[in-house]
């Protein structure tokens, strides 16, 4: 089906503003583009800020959003942005809504970005953050609780890589993965990449730009960059999968969900009609964002055994902390 009316109107507004396409910018220019302030997320019981060191002597931030005194789980969320853009500040509202809706403490990972820190820096930072969250479980949640990892786009890529790495390393145990229109391969000639209707906010040219900044051609098809190329997906955790109809990444997201199912993994998969790449994080901008959030929240709650009466819907209540 066609793009929904809200998305069409948003794209028209953006076109009217003019400006260079992302793939014609330098990373610093793209990062400096103004982003309208979003809505405040739900209030948290506490918000913790930590800095984790890296092997090369640098560091990166993690932010833990704790919605109640007794979280039902820990959800390590890895944000999108093509491994080049984005940060945990811009994703704060998304994290808070996930936390409020699932009653999970959400650990936001501000991994280092390319091209300053190219592949595999984002992978190593995500791995360190995941292990840190597992090791900090009793301090954060007060007890042992399920561990979830998930993210959108490049963050979905890193999340899929994390579950493979944790499986092969013998831990930490991941109880659920959430893949939101993930990058799972570096094949730029899939059906969704070649569809002219999908060349929207994220286009084939933009993904080439992202890949060129992130990983060279000898790295892109490695297991840590293209999880769809893994020899086996058996033994991975149950998966919630979400793709957008008008997205160059749709084919590889669908292929990964299908490959997981074929390997015996329990998968909940949904394609959101009329939506484009990036809709999930456009909180209170696109109606599809609310539907996408509710789909993820409901799936997490089902996995955790939480009934509708015990859940808290993600709202736009004033933020604190």
C-alpha positions as CSV (number, residue, x, y, z in Angstrom):
1,X,0.0,0.0,0.0
2,X,1.0,3.6,-0.3
3,X,2.7,5.6,2.4
4,X,0.2,6.8,5.1
5,X,-0.9,10.4,5.0
6,X,1.1,11.5,8.0
7,X,4.4,10.2,6.5
8,X,3.6,11.7,3.1
9,X,2.9,15.1,4.8
10,X,6.2,14.9,6.8
11,X,8.2,14.1,3.7
12,X,6.6,17.1,1.9
13,X,7.5,19.4,4.8
14,X,11.1,18.2,4.7
15,X,11.3,18.6,0.9
16,X,10.0,22.2,1.3
17,X,12.9,23.0,3.6
18,X,15.4,22.0,0.9
19,X,18.9,21.1,2.0
20,X,21.4,18.5,0.8
21,X,20.6,14.8,0.8
22,X,22.4,13.0,3.7
23,X,24.7,11.1,1.4
24,X,26.1,14.3,0.1
25,X,27.1,15.6,3.5
26,X,30.1,15.0,5.7
27,X,29.3,13.2,9.0
28,X,29.9,16.4,11.0
29,X,27.4,18.2,8.9
30,X,24.8,15.5,9.2
31,X,25.3,15.4,13.0
32,X,24.8,19.2,13.2
33,X,21.4,19.1,11.5
34,X,18.8,20.6,13.9
35,X,16.4,18.1,15.3
36,X,13.1,19.5,16.7
37,X,12.7,18.9,20.4
38,X,10.6,15.8,21.0
39,X,8.1,15.1,23.7
40,X,9.2,14.3,27.2
41,X,9.2,10.7,28.1
42,X,7.5,9.0,31.1
43,X,8.9,9.7,34.5
44,X,11.4,7.2,35.9
45,X,12.1,6.2,39.4
46,X,15.7,6.8,38.8
47,X,18.1,7.5,35.9
48,X,21.7,6.4,36.2
49,X,24.6,7.6,34.0
50,X,27.7,5.6,33.6
51,X,30.9,5.7,31.5
52,X,32.5,2.5,30.3
53,X,36.2,2.5,29.2
54,X,37.3,0.9,25.9
55,X,40.4,-1.1,25.1
56,X,42.0,1.9,23.2
57,X,41.7,4.2,26.2
58,X,38.6,6.1,25.1
59,X,35.1,5.6,26.6
60,X,31.4,5.7,25.9
61,X,28.2,6.4,27.9
62,X,25.4,4.2,29.0
63,X,22.2,5.5,30.5
64,X,19.9,3.3,32.7
65,X,16.3,4.2,32.8
66,X,14.6,2.5,35.8
67,X,10.8,2.8,35.8
68,X,9.9,1.1,39.1
69,X,11.7,-0.2,42.2
70,X,11.2,-3.8,40.9
71,X,11.9,-4.0,37.2
72,X,10.6,-7.1,35.4
73,X,13.8,-7.3,33.2
74,X,16.7,-5.4,31.8
75,X,16.4,-4.3,28.2
76,X,19.7,-3.3,26.6
77,X,18.7,-0.9,23.8
78,X,21.1,-0.1,21.0
79,X,20.0,2.9,18.9
80,X,20.1,3.4,15.2
81,X,21.7,6.0,12.9
82,X,23.8,3.9,10.5
83,X,26.6,3.5,13.0
84,X,27.4,7.2,12.2
85,X,24.6,9.3,13.6
86,X,22.4,9.4,16.7
87,X,23.0,9.2,20.4
88,X,21.2,8.2,23.6
89,X,20.0,11.8,24.2
90,X,18.0,11.8,21.0
91,X,16.6,8.3,21.9
92,X,15.8,9.1,25.5
93,X,12.0,9.3,24.9
94,X,12.0,6.0,23.1
95,X,13.9,4.4,25.9
96,X,11.6,5.9,28.5
97,X,8.5,4.6,26.7
98,X,10.0,1.2,26.4
99,X,10.8,1.2,30.1
100,X,7.4,2.4,31.2
101,X,5.5,0.0,28.9
102,X,7.5,-3.1,29.8
103,X,8.5,-2.3,33.4
104,X,12.0,-3.1,32.3
105,X,15.1,-1.1,33.2
106,X,16.3,0.1,29.8
107,X,20.1,0.4,29.3
108,X,20.8,2.9,26.5
109,X,24.1,2.3,24.8
110,X,26.0,5.3,23.3
111,X,28.5,3.3,21.3
112,X,31.3,5.1,19.5
113,X,30.5,6.2,16.0
114,X,32.1,5.9,12.6
115,X,34.1,7.1,10.8
116,X,36.1,8.3,13.8
117,X,35.6,4.8,15.4
118,X,34.9,2.4,12.5
119,X,34.0,-1.2,12.6
120,X,34.3,-3.1,14.9
121,X,34.2,-0.3,17.6
122,X,30.4,-0.3,17.8
123,X,30.3,-4.1,18.1
124,X,32.9,-4.1,20.9
125,X,31.1,-1.3,22.8
126,X,27.8,-3.0,22.5
127,X,29.3,-6.2,23.7
128,X,30.9,-4.5,26.7
129,X,27.6,-2.7,27.5
130,X,25.7,-6.0,27.3
131,X,28.1,-7.8,29.7
132,X,28.1,-4.8,32.0
133,X,24.3,-4.9,32.2
134,X,24.4,-8.6,32.9
135,X,27.0,-8.1,35.6
136,X,25.0,-5.1,37.1
137,X,21.7,-6.9,37.1
138,X,21.2,-7.3,40.9
139,X,22.3,-3.7,41.5
140,X,19.9,-2.4,38.8
141,X,16.9,-4.7,39.4
142,X,17.5,-6.1,42.9
143,X,17.5,-9.7,41.7
144,X,18.2,-11.9,38.7
145,X,15.7,-10.9,35.9
146,X,15.4,-11.7,32.1
147,X,18.0,-10.0,29.9
148,X,16.7,-8.5,26.6
149,X,18.7,-6.9,23.8
150,X,17.2,-4.9,21.0
151,X,17.5,-1.9,18.7
152,X,16.5,-0.2,15.5
153,X,18.3,-0.2,12.1
154,X,22.1,-0.2,12.8
155,X,21.1,-0.9,16.5
156,X,19.1,-3.9,15.3
157,X,22.2,-5.0,13.4
158,X,24.3,-4.7,16.6
159,X,21.6,-6.5,18.6
160,X,21.5,-9.4,16.2
161,X,25.3,-9.6,16.4
162,X,25.2,-9.5,20.2
163,X,22.9,-12.6,20.4
164,X,25.2,-14.5,18.1
165,X,28.2,-13.6,20.1
166,X,26.6,-14.4,23.4
167,X,25.5,-17.8,22.0
168,X,29.0,-18.6,20.8
169,X,30.7,-17.3,23.9
170,X,28.4,-19.2,26.3
171,X,26.8,-16.1,27.8
172,X,25.6,-13.8,29.0
173,X,22.2,-15.5,28.6
174,X,19.9,-13.4,26.5
175,X,16.2,-14.2,26.9
176,X,14.7,-12.2,24.1
177,X,15.9,-10.1,21.1
178,X,14.0,-7.2,19.5
179,X,14.9,-6.4,16.0
180,X,13.4,-3.2,14.6
181,X,14.0,-2.9,10.8
182,X,17.5,-4.2,11.3
183,X,20.5,-4.2,9.0
184,X,21.3,-7.9,8.6
185,X,23.4,-8.0,5.4
186,X,25.5,-5.8,3.1
187,X,23.7,-6.8,-0.1
188,X,22.6,-3.5,-1.7
189,X,20.8,-5.2,-4.6
190,X,17.8,-6.8,-2.8
191,X,14.3,-6.3,-4.0
192,X,13.6,-3.6,-1.4
193,X,16.8,-1.8,-2.2
194,X,15.9,-1.6,-5.9
195,X,12.3,-0.6,-5.4
196,X,12.0,3.2,-6.4
197,X,9.1,3.6,-3.8
198,X,11.5,2.9,-1.0
199,X,14.0,5.7,-1.7
200,X,12.8,7.9,1.1
201,X,14.5,9.2,4.2
202,X,16.7,6.1,4.0
203,X,17.7,5.4,0.4
204,X,20.2,3.0,-1.3
205,X,22.6,6.0,-1.7
206,X,22.3,6.7,2.0
207,X,23.0,3.1,3.0
208,X,26.1,3.2,0.8
209,X,27.2,6.3,2.6
210,X,26.7,4.6,6.0
211,X,28.5,1.5,5.0
212,X,31.4,3.4,3.5
213,X,31.9,5.2,6.8
214,X,31.5,2.1,8.9
215,X,33.2,-0.8,7.4
216,X,35.5,-1.5,4.4
217,X,34.6,-4.1,1.7
218,X,36.6,-6.8,3.4
219,X,34.7,-6.4,6.6
220,X,31.1,-6.0,5.6
221,X,30.2,-9.7,5.1
222,X,31.8,-10.8,8.4
223,X,29.6,-12.3,11.1
224,X,30.0,-9.1,13.2
225,X,28.6,-7.0,10.4
226,X,26.2,-9.2,8.4
227,X,24.5,-11.6,10.8
228,X,22.4,-13.0,8.0
229,X,25.6,-14.7,6.7
230,X,26.0,-16.8,9.9
231,X,26.3,-20.5,9.2
232,X,23.6,-21.3,11.8
233,X,21.1,-19.2,13.7
234,X,20.1,-22.2,15.9
235,X,20.1,-21.6,19.6
236,X,19.3,-17.9,19.4
237,X,16.7,-16.4,21.8
238,X,13.1,-15.8,20.9
239,X,12.7,-12.8,18.6
240,X,10.4,-9.9,18.1
241,X,10.9,-8.6,14.5
242,X,9.5,-5.5,12.9
243,X,10.0,-4.1,9.4
244,X,8.5,-1.2,7.5
245,X,6.8,-1.7,4.1
246,X,8.7,1.2,2.4
247,X,12.2,0.5,3.5
248,X,15.3,-0.5,1.6
249,X,16.1,-2.8,4.6
250,X,12.8,-4.6,4.4
251,X,14.0,-7.6,2.4
252,X,16.9,-8.4,4.7
253,X,14.8,-7.9,7.8
254,X,12.2,-10.4,6.5
255,X,15.0,-12.8,5.4
256,X,16.5,-12.7,8.9
257,X,13.1,-13.4,10.5
258,X,12.6,-16.3,8.1
259,X,16.0,-17.7,8.7
260,X,15.5,-17.6,12.4
261,X,12.3,-19.5,12.1
262,X,13.9,-22.0,9.8
263,X,16.6,-22.5,12.5
264,X,13.9,-23.3,15.1
265,X,13.8,-19.9,16.8
266,X,10.5,-18.6,18.0
267,X,9.7,-15.4,16.0
268,X,7.0,-12.8,16.2
269,X,7.2,-10.9,13.0
270,X,5.2,-8.0,11.6
271,X,5.5,-5.8,8.6
272,X,4.0,-2.3,9.2
273,X,2.1,-1.2,6.1
274,X,2.4,2.3,4.9
275,X,5.5,3.0,7.0
276,X,9.0,4.1,6.1
277,X,12.3,3.4,7.7
278,X,12.7,5.4,10.9
279,X,9.1,5.6,11.8
280,X,9.5,3.7,15.1
281,X,11.5,6.5,16.8
282,X,9.3,9.4,15.5
283,X,7.4,9.6,18.7
284,X,4.3,11.8,18.5
285,X,5.3,12.7,15.0
286,X,4.0,9.7,13.1
287,X,1.0,7.7,14.3
288,X,2.9,4.6,13.2
289,X,5.4,5.1,15.9
290,X,2.8,4.5,18.6
291,X,1.6,1.4,16.9
292,X,5.2,0.1,16.5
293,X,6.0,0.9,20.2
294,X,2.8,-0.9,21.3
295,X,3.7,-4.0,19.2
296,X,7.2,-4.2,20.8
297,X,5.8,-3.5,24.3
298,X,3.1,-6.1,24.0
299,X,5.6,-8.7,22.7
300,X,8.0,-8.1,25.5
301,X,5.2,-8.3,28.1
302,X,4.0,-11.6,26.7
303,X,7.5,-13.0,26.8
304,X,7.8,-11.8,30.4
305,X,4.4,-13.3,31.3
306,X,2.9,-10.0,32.2
307,X,-0.8,-9.7,31.8
308,X,-2.5,-6.6,30.4
309,X,-3.7,-5.7,34.0
310,X,-0.1,-5.6,35.2
311,X,1.3,-3.5,32.4
312,X,1.7,0.2,32.1
313,X,1.1,1.7,28.7
314,X,3.9,4.0,27.4
315,X,2.6,7.5,27.9
316,X,4.0,11.0,27.3
317,X,4.0,11.9,30.9
318,X,6.5,14.6,32.0
319,X,10.1,13.4,32.4
320,X,12.0,13.6,35.6
321,X,15.6,12.7,36.4
